[in-house]
């Protein structure tokens, strides 16, 4: 049996992205540190790691893959993530009653905040 161990994001500014995702997900840095790679681990040990790999890459729009983050209080979480440096992405095909909000991290990597309280 296999499972998702780590989701790897390519980033340009490793430190800025590490700070954003640490705060966004309440993750901590793993002990294996390199100049061009940071592994972020769930503080409680549950869930996949997020690994940041400093490799110059262009953000693809639309992305081929993105994260869905589940929130019980979507409004508060979206506001918190925007305060951390995320930006809202407006998509003209998003239904008016969508249970998700599309955001992008400071480098433009898109992710959705899903309202699971509905």
Phi and psi in radians as a Rosetta constraint file:
Dihedral C 1 N 2 CA 2 C 2 CIRCULARHARMONIC -2.111 0.35
Dihedral N 2 CA 2 C 2 N 3 CIRCULARHARMONIC 2.813 0.35
Dihedral C 2 N 3 CA 3 C 3 CIRCULARHARMONIC -2.546 0.35
Dihedral N 3 CA 3 C 3 N 4 CIRCULARHARMONIC 2.849 0.35
Dihedral C 3 N 4 CA 4 C 4 CIRCULARHARMONIC -1.263 0.35
Dihedral N 4 CA 4 C 4 N 5 CIRCULARHARMONIC 2.122 0.35
Dihedral C 4 N 5 CA 5 C 5 CIRCULARHARMONIC -1.714 0.35
Dihedral N 5 CA 5 C 5 N 6 CIRCULARHARMONIC -0.693 0.35
Dihedral C 5 N 6 CA 6 C 6 CIRCULARHARMONIC -2.673 0.35
Dihedral N 6 CA 6 C 6 N 7 CIRCULARHARMONIC 2.474 0.35
Dihedral C 6 N 7 CA 7 C 7 CIRCULARHARMONIC -1.852 0.35
Dihedral N 7 CA 7 C 7 N 8 CIRCULARHARMONIC 2.197 0.35
Dihedral C 7 N 8 CA 8 C 8 CIRCULARHARMONIC -1.825 0.35
Dihedral N 8 CA 8 C 8 N 9 CIRCULARHARMONIC 2.228 0.35
Dihedral C 8 N 9 CA 9 C 9 CIRCULARHARMONIC -1.947 0.35
Dihedral N 9 CA 9 C 9 N 10 CIRCULARHARMONIC 2.309 0.35
Dihedral C 9 N 10 CA 10 C 10 CIRCULARHARMONIC -1.466 0.35
Dihedral N 10 CA 10 C 10 N 11 CIRCULARHARMONIC 2.303 0.35
Dihedral C 10 N 11 CA 11 C 11 CIRCULARHARMONIC -2.357 0.35
Dihedral N 11 CA 11 C 11 N 12 CIRCULARHARMONIC 2.768 0.35
Dihedral C 11 N 12 CA 12 C 12 CIRCULARHARMONIC -1.649 0.35
Dihedral N 12 CA 12 C 12 N 13 CIRCULARHARMONIC -0.850 0.35
Dihedral C 12 N 13 CA 13 C 13 CIRCULARHARMONIC -1.811 0.35
Dihedral N 13 CA 13 C 13 N 14 CIRCULARHARMONIC 1.632 0.35
Dihedral C 13 N 14 CA 14 C 14 CIRCULARHARMONIC -1.038 0.35
Dihedral N 14 CA 14 C 14 N 15 CIRCULARHARMONIC -0.807 0.35
Dihedral C 14 N 15 CA 15 C 15 CIRCULARHARMONIC -1.174 0.35
Dihedral N 15 CA 15 C 15 N 16 CIRCULARHARMONIC -0.788 0.35
Dihedral C 15 N 16 CA 16 C 16 CIRCULARHARMONIC -1.103 0.35
Dihedral N 16 CA 16 C 16 N 17 CIRCULARHARMONIC -0.766 0.35
Dihedral C 16 N 17 CA 17 C 17 CIRCULARHARMONIC -1.172 0.35
Dihedral N 17 CA 17 C 17 N 18 CIRCULARHARMONIC -0.669 0.35
Dihedral C 17 N 18 CA 18 C 18 CIRCULARHARMONIC -1.082 0.35
Dihedral N 18 CA 18 C 18 N 19 CIRCULARHARMONIC -0.791 0.35
Dihedral C 18 N 19 CA 19 C 19 CIRCULARHARMONIC -1.063 0.35
Dihedral N 19 CA 19 C 19 N 20 CIRCULARHARMONIC -0.776 0.35
Dihedral C 19 N 20 CA 20 C 20 CIRCULARHARMONIC -1.037 0.35
Dihedral N 20 CA 20 C 20 N 21 CIRCULARHARMONIC -0.920 0.35
Dihedral C 20 N 21 CA 21 C 21 CIRCULARHARMONIC -1.235 0.35
Dihedral N 21 CA 21 C 21 N 22 CIRCULARHARMONIC -0.565 0.35
Dihedral C 21 N 22 CA 22 C 22 CIRCULARHARMONIC -1.011 0.35
Dihedral N 22 CA 22 C 22 N 23 CIRCULARHARMONIC -0.860 0.35
Dihedral C 22 N 23 CA 23 C 23 CIRCULARHARMONIC -1.270 0.35
Dihedral N 23 CA 23 C 23 N 24 CIRCULARHARMONIC -0.679 0.35
Dihedral C 23 N 24 CA 24 C 24 CIRCULARHARMONIC -1.079 0.35
Dihedral N 24 CA 24 C 24 N 25 CIRCULARHARMONIC -0.725 0.35
Dihedral C 24 N 25 CA 25 C 25 CIRCULARHARMONIC -1.871 0.35
Dihedral N 25 CA 25 C 25 N 26 CIRCULARHARMONIC -0.048 0.35
Dihedral C 25 N 26 CA 26 C 26 CIRCULARHARMONIC 1.012 0.35
Dihedral N 26 CA 26 C 26 N 27 CIRCULARHARMONIC 0.815 0.35
Dihedral C 26 N 27 CA 27 C 27 CIRCULARHARMONIC -1.745 0.35
Dihedral N 27 CA 27 C 27 N 28 CIRCULARHARMONIC 2.850 0.35
Dihedral C 27 N 28 CA 28 C 28 CIRCULARHARMONIC -2.151 0.35
Dihedral N 28 CA 28 C 28 N 29 CIRCULARHARMONIC 2.715 0.35
Dihedral C 28 N 29 CA 29 C 29 CIRCULARHARMONIC -1.302 0.35
Dihedral N 29 CA 29 C 29 N 30 CIRCULARHARMONIC 2.410 0.35
Dihedral C 29 N 30 CA 30 C 30 CIRCULARHARMONIC -1.274 0.35
Dihedral N 30 CA 30 C 30 N 31 CIRCULARHARMONIC 2.916 0.35
Dihedral C 30 N 31 CA 31 C 31 CIRCULARHARMONIC -1.332 0.35
Dihedral N 31 CA 31 C 31 N 32 CIRCULARHARMONIC -0.390 0.35
Dihedral C 31 N 32 CA 32 C 32 CIRCULARHARMONIC -1.403 0.35
Dihedral N 32 CA 32 C 32 N 33 CIRCULARHARMONIC 1.813 0.35
Dihedral C 32 N 33 CA 33 C 33 CIRCULARHARMONIC -2.062 0.35
Dihedral N 33 CA 33 C 33 N 34 CIRCULARHARMONIC 2.403 0.35
Dihedral C 33 N 34 CA 34 C 34 CIRCULARHARMONIC -2.308 0.35
Dihedral N 34 CA 34 C 34 N 35 CIRCULARHARMONIC 2.900 0.35
Dihedral C 34 N 35 CA 35 C 35 CIRCULARHARMONIC -1.197 0.35
Dihedral N 35 CA 35 C 35 N 36 CIRCULARHARMONIC -0.416 0.35
Dihedral C 35 N 36 CA 36 C 36 CIRCULARHARMONIC -2.155 0.35
Dihedral N 36 CA 36 C 36 N 37 CIRCULARHARMONIC 0.282 0.35
Dihedral C 36 N 37 CA 37 C 37 CIRCULARHARMONIC -2.695 0.35
Dihedral N 37 CA 37 C 37 N 38 CIRCULARHARMONIC 2.334 0.35
Dihedral C 37 N 38 CA 38 C 38 CIRCULARHARMONIC -2.330 0.35
Dihedral N 38 CA 38 C 38 N 39 CIRCULARHARMONIC 2.270 0.35
Dihedral C 38 N 39 CA 39 C 39 CIRCULARHARMONIC -1.788 0.35
Dihedral N 39 CA 39 C 39 N 40 CIRCULARHARMONIC 2.169 0.35
Dihedral C 39 N 40 CA 40 C 40 CIRCULARHARMONIC -1.820 0.35
Dihedral N 40 CA 40 C 40 N 41 CIRCULARHARMONIC 2.316 0.35
Dihedral C 40 N 41 CA 41 C 41 CIRCULARHARMONIC -2.072 0.35
Dihedral N 41 CA 41 C 41 N 42 CIRCULARHARMONIC 2.546 0.35
Dihedral C 41 N 42 CA 42 C 42 CIRCULARHARMONIC -1.024 0.35
Dihedral N 42 CA 42 C 42 N 43 CIRCULARHARMONIC 2.308 0.35
Dihedral C 42 N 43 CA 43 C 43 CIRCULARHARMONIC -0.974 0.35
Dihedral N 43 CA 43 C 43 N 44 CIRCULARHARMONIC -0.670 0.35
Dihedral C 43 N 44 CA 44 C 44 CIRCULARHARMONIC -1.563 0.35
Dihedral N 44 CA 44 C 44 N 45 CIRCULARHARMONIC -0.003 0.35
Dihedral C 44 N 45 CA 45 C 45 CIRCULARHARMONIC 1.451 0.35
Dihedral N 45 CA 45 C 45 N 46 CIRCULARHARMONIC -0.021 0.35
Dihedral C 45 N 46 CA 46 C 46 CIRCULARHARMONIC -1.789 0.35
Dihedral N 46 CA 46 C 46 N 47 CIRCULARHARMONIC 2.224 0.35
Dihedral C 46 N 47 CA 47 C 47 CIRCULARHARMONIC 1.907 0.35
Dihedral N 47 CA 47 C 47 N 48 CIRCULARHARMONIC 2.993 0.35
Dihedral C 47 N 48 CA 48 C 48 CIRCULARHARMONIC -1.323 0.35
Dihedral N 48 CA 48 C 48 N 49 CIRCULARHARMONIC 2.736 0.35
Dihedral C 48 N 49 CA 49 C 49 CIRCULARHARMONIC -1.342 0.35
Dihedral N 49 CA 49 C 49 N 50 CIRCULARHARMONIC 2.767 0.35
Dihedral C 49 N 50 CA 50 C 50 CIRCULARHARMONIC -2.009 0.35
Dihedral N 50 CA 50 C 50 N 51 CIRCULARHARMONIC 2.092 0.35
Dihedral C 50 N 51 CA 51 C 51 CIRCULARHARMONIC -1.911 0.35
Dihedral N 51 CA 51 C 51 N 52 CIRCULARHARMONIC 2.391 0.35
Dihedral C 51 N 52 CA 52 C 52 CIRCULARHARMONIC -1.954 0.35
Dihedral N 52 CA 52 C 52 N 53 CIRCULARHARMONIC 2.184 0.35
Dihedral C 52 N 53 CA 53 C 53 CIRCULARHARMONIC -2.056 0.35
Dihedral N 53 CA 53 C 53 N 54 CIRCULARHARMONIC 1.990 0.35
Dihedral C 53 N 54 CA 54 C 54 CIRCULARHARMONIC -1.311 0.35
Dihedral N 54 CA 54 C 54 N 55 CIRCULARHARMONIC 1.715 0.35
Dihedral C 54 N 55 CA 55 C 55 CIRCULARHARMONIC -2.481 0.35
Dihedral N 55 CA 55 C 55 N 56 CIRCULARHARMONIC 2.146 0.35
Dihedral C 55 N 56 CA 56 C 56 CIRCULARHARMONIC -1.046 0.35
Dihedral N 56 CA 56 C 56 N 57 CIRCULARHARMONIC 2.126 0.35
Dihedral C 56 N 57 CA 57 C 57 CIRCULARHARMONIC -2.615 0.35
Dihedral N 57 CA 57 C 57 N 58 CIRCULARHARMONIC 2.542 0.35
Dihedral C 57 N 58 CA 58 C 58 CIRCULARHARMONIC -1.505 0.35
Dihedral N 58 CA 58 C 58 N 59 CIRCULARHARMONIC 2.457 0.35
Dihedral C 58 N 59 CA 59 C 59 CIRCULARHARMONIC -1.260 0.35
Dihedral N 59 CA 59 C 59 N 60 CIRCULARHARMONIC 2.278 0.35
Dihedral C 59 N 60 CA 60 C 60 CIRCULARHARMONIC -1.610 0.35
Dihedral N 60 CA 60 C 60 N 61 CIRCULARHARMONIC 2.281 0.35
Dihedral C 60 N 61 CA 61 C 61 CIRCULARHARMONIC -2.125 0.35
Dihedral N 61 CA 61 C 61 N 62 CIRCULARHARMONIC 2.136 0.35
Dihedral C 61 N 62 CA 62 C 62 CIRCULARHARMONIC -1.247 0.35
Dihedral N 62 CA 62 C 62 N 63 CIRCULARHARMONIC 2.704 0.35
Dihedral C 62 N 63 CA 63 C 63 CIRCULARHARMONIC -1.215 0.35
Dihedral N 63 CA 63 C 63 N 64 CIRCULARHARMONIC 2.604 0.35
Dihedral C 63 N 64 CA 64 C 64 CIRCULARHARMONIC -1.339 0.35
Dihedral N 64 CA 64 C 64 N 65 CIRCULARHARMONIC -0.427 0.35
Dihedral C 64 N 65 CA 65 C 65 CIRCULARHARMONIC -2.579 0.35
Dihedral N 65 CA 65 C 65 N 66 CIRCULARHARMONIC 2.582 0.35
Dihedral C 65 N 66 CA 66 C 66 CIRCULARHARMONIC -2.619 0.35
Dihedral N 66 CA 66 C 66 N 67 CIRCULARHARMONIC 2.880 0.35
Dihedral C 66 N 67 CA 67 C 67 CIRCULARHARMONIC -1.590 0.35
Dihedral N 67 CA 67 C 67 N 68 CIRCULARHARMONIC 2.484 0.35
Dihedral C 67 N 68 CA 68 C 68 CIRCULARHARMONIC -1.898 0.35
Dihedral N 68 CA 68 C 68 N 69 CIRCULARHARMONIC 2.047 0.35
Dihedral C 68 N 69 CA 69 C 69 CIRCULARHARMONIC -1.803 0.35
Dihedral N 69 CA 69 C 69 N 70 CIRCULARHARMONIC 2.225 0.35
Dihedral C 69 N 70 CA 70 C 70 CIRCULARHARMONIC -1.612 0.35
Dihedral N 70 CA 70 C 70 N 71 CIRCULARHARMONIC 2.348 0.35
Dihedral C 70 N 71 CA 71 C 71 CIRCULARHARMONIC -2.352 0.35
Dihedral N 71 CA 71 C 71 N 72 CIRCULARHARMONIC 2.363 0.35
Dihedral C 71 N 72 CA 72 C 72 CIRCULARHARMONIC -1.375 0.35
Dihedral N 72 CA 72 C 72 N 73 CIRCULARHARMONIC -0.521 0.35
Dihedral C 72 N 73 CA 73 C 73 CIRCULARHARMONIC -2.145 0.35
Dihedral N 73 CA 73 C 73 N 74 CIRCULARHARMONIC 1.402 0.35
Dihedral C 73 N 74 CA 74 C 74 CIRCULARHARMONIC -0.998 0.35
Dihedral N 74 CA 74 C 74 N 75 CIRCULARHARMONIC -0.778 0.35
Dihedral C 74 N 75 CA 75 C 75 CIRCULARHARMONIC -1.025 0.35
Dihedral N 75 CA 75 C 75 N 76 CIRCULARHARMONIC -0.820 0.35
Dihedral C 75 N 76 CA 76 C 76 CIRCULARHARMONIC -1.158 0.35
Dihedral N 76 CA 76 C 76 N 77 CIRCULARHARMONIC -0.718 0.35
Dihedral C 76 N 77 CA 77 C 77 CIRCULARHARMONIC -1.167 0.35
Dihedral N 77 CA 77 C 77 N 78 CIRCULARHARMONIC -0.717 0.35
Dihedral C 77 N 78 CA 78 C 78 CIRCULARHARMONIC -1.089 0.35
Dihedral N 78 CA 78 C 78 N 79 CIRCULARHARMONIC -0.774 0.35
Dihedral C 78 N 79 CA 79 C 79 CIRCULARHARMONIC -1.056 0.35
Dihedral N 79 CA 79 C 79 N 80 CIRCULARHARMONIC -0.736 0.35
Dihedral C 79 N 80 CA 80 C 80 CIRCULARHARMONIC -1.115 0.35
Dihedral N 80 CA 80 C 80 N 81 CIRCULARHARMONIC -0.780 0.35
Dihedral C 80 N 81 CA 81 C 81 CIRCULARHARMONIC -1.149 0.35
Dihedral N 81 CA 81 C 81 N 82 CIRCULARHARMONIC -0.656 0.35
Dihedral C 81 N 82 CA 82 C 82 CIRCULARHARMONIC -1.106 0.35
Dihedral N 82 CA 82 C 82 N 83 CIRCULARHARMONIC -0.689 0.35
Dihedral C 82 N 83 CA 83 C 83 CIRCULARHARMONIC -1.112 0.35
Dihedral N 83 CA 83 C 83 N 84 CIRCULARHARMONIC -0.580 0.35
Dihedral C 83 N 84 CA 84 C 84 CIRCULARHARMONIC -1.317 0.35
Dihedral N 84 CA 84 C 84 N 85 CIRCULARHARMONIC -0.220 0.35
Dihedral C 84 N 85 CA 85 C 85 CIRCULARHARMONIC 2.153 0.35
Dihedral N 85 CA 85 C 85 N 86 CIRCULARHARMONIC 0.001 0.35
Dihedral C 85 N 86 CA 86 C 86 CIRCULARHARMONIC -1.247 0.35
Dihedral N 86 CA 86 C 86 N 87 CIRCULARHARMONIC 2.825 0.35
Dihedral C 86 N 87 CA 87 C 87 CIRCULARHARMONIC -2.236 0.35
Dihedral N 87 CA 87 C 87 N 88 CIRCULARHARMONIC 2.603 0.35
Dihedral C 87 N 88 CA 88 C 88 CIRCULARHARMONIC -1.442 0.35
Dihedral N 88 CA 88 C 88 N 89 CIRCULARHARMONIC 2.437 0.35
Dihedral C 88 N 89 CA 89 C 89 CIRCULARHARMONIC -1.883 0.35
Dihedral N 89 CA 89 C 89 N 90 CIRCULARHARMONIC 2.118 0.35
Dihedral C 89 N 90 CA 90 C 90 CIRCULARHARMONIC -1.635 0.35
Dihedral N 90 CA 90 C 90 N 91 CIRCULARHARMONIC 2.272 0.35
Dihedral C 90 N 91 CA 91 C 91 CIRCULARHARMONIC -2.225 0.35
Dihedral N 91 CA 91 C 91 N 92 CIRCULARHARMONIC 2.130 0.35
Dihedral C 91 N 92 CA 92 C 92 CIRCULARHARMONIC -1.195 0.35
Dihedral N 92 CA 92 C 92 N 93 CIRCULARHARMONIC -0.219 0.35
Dihedral C 92 N 93 CA 93 C 93 CIRCULARHARMONIC -1.666 0.35
Dihedral N 93 CA 93 C 93 N 94 CIRCULARHARMONIC 0.015 0.35
Dihedral C 93 N 94 CA 94 C 94 CIRCULARHARMONIC -1.250 0.35
Dihedral N 94 CA 94 C 94 N 95 CIRCULARHARMONIC 2.161 0.35
Dihedral C 94 N 95 CA 95 C 95 CIRCULARHARMONIC -1.141 0.35
Dihedral N 95 CA 95 C 95 N 96 CIRCULARHARMONIC 2.604 0.35
Dihedral C 95 N 96 CA 96 C 96 CIRCULARHARMONIC -1.072 0.35
Dihedral N 96 CA 96 C 96 N 97 CIRCULARHARMONIC -0.466 0.35
Dihedral C 96 N 97 CA 97 C 97 CIRCULARHARMONIC -1.781 0.35
Dihedral N 97 CA 97 C 97 N 98 CIRCULARHARMONIC 0.397 0.35
Dihedral C 97 N 98 CA 98 C 98 CIRCULARHARMONIC -1.044 0.35
Dihedral N 98 CA 98 C 98 N 99 CIRCULARHARMONIC 2.528 0.35
Dihedral C 98 N 99 CA 99 C 99 CIRCULARHARMONIC -1.620 0.35
Dihedral N 99 CA 99 C 99 N 100 CIRCULARHARMONIC 0.242 0.35
Dihedral C 99 N 100 CA 100 C 100 CIRCULARHARMONIC -2.289 0.35
Dihedral N 100 CA 100 C 100 N 101 CIRCULARHARMONIC 2.696 0.35
Dihedral C 100 N 101 CA 101 C 101 CIRCULARHARMONIC -2.142 0.35
Dihedral N 101 CA 101 C 101 N 102 CIRCULARHARMONIC 2.307 0.35
Dihedral C 101 N 102 CA 102 C 102 CIRCULARHARMONIC -1.614 0.35
Dihedral N 102 CA 102 C 102 N 103 CIRCULARHARMONIC 2.230 0.35
Dihedral C 102 N 103 CA 103 C 103 CIRCULARHARMONIC -2.203 0.35
Dihedral N 103 CA 103 C 103 N 104 CIRCULARHARMONIC 2.909 0.35
Dihedral C 103 N 104 CA 104 C 104 CIRCULARHARMONIC -2.289 0.35
Dihedral N 104 CA 104 C 104 N 105 CIRCULARHARMONIC 2.482 0.35
Dihedral C 104 N 105 CA 105 C 105 CIRCULARHARMONIC -1.259 0.35
Dihedral N 105 CA 105 C 105 N 106 CIRCULARHARMONIC 3.114 0.35
Dihedral C 105 N 106 CA 106 C 106 CIRCULARHARMONIC -1.009 0.35
Dihedral N 106 CA 106 C 106 N 107 CIRCULARHARMONIC -0.336 0.35
Dihedral C 106 N 107 CA 107 C 107 CIRCULARHARMONIC -1.816 0.35
Dihedral N 107 CA 107 C 107 N 108 CIRCULARHARMONIC 0.095 0.35
Dihedral C 107 N 108 CA 108 C 108 CIRCULARHARMONIC 1.686 0.35
Dihedral N 108 CA 108 C 108 N 109 CIRCULARHARMONIC 0.036 0.35
Dihedral C 108 N 109 CA 109 C 109 CIRCULARHARMONIC -1.238 0.35
Dihedral N 109 CA 109 C 109 N 110 CIRCULARHARMONIC 2.121 0.35
Dihedral C 109 N 110 CA 110 C 110 CIRCULARHARMONIC -1.449 0.35
Dihedral N 110 CA 110 C 110 N 111 CIRCULARHARMONIC 2.591 0.35
Dihedral C 110 N 111 CA 111 C 111 CIRCULARHARMONIC -2.662 0.35
Dihedral N 111 CA 111 C 111 N 112 CIRCULARHARMONIC 2.787 0.35
Dihedral C 111 N 112 CA 112 C 112 CIRCULARHARMONIC -1.987 0.35
Dihedral N 112 CA 112 C 112 N 113 CIRCULARHARMONIC 2.518 0.35
Dihedral C 112 N 113 CA 113 C 113 CIRCULARHARMONIC -1.871 0.35
Dihedral N 113 CA 113 C 113 N 114 CIRCULARHARMONIC 1.979 0.35
Dihedral C 113 N 114 CA 114 C 114 CIRCULARHARMONIC -1.695 0.35
Dihedral N 114 CA 114 C 114 N 115 CIRCULARHARMONIC 2.309 0.35
Dihedral C 114 N 115 CA 115 C 115 CIRCULARHARMONIC -1.453 0.35
Dihedral N 115 CA 115 C 115 N 116 CIRCULARHARMONIC 1.846 0.35
Dihedral C 115 N 116 CA 116 C 116 CIRCULARHARMONIC -1.619 0.35
Dihedral N 116 CA 116 C 116 N 117 CIRCULARHARMONIC 0.003 0.35
Dihedral C 116 N 117 CA 117 C 117 CIRCULARHARMONIC -1.496 0.35
Dihedral N 117 CA 117 C 117 N 118 CIRCULARHARMONIC -0.087 0.35
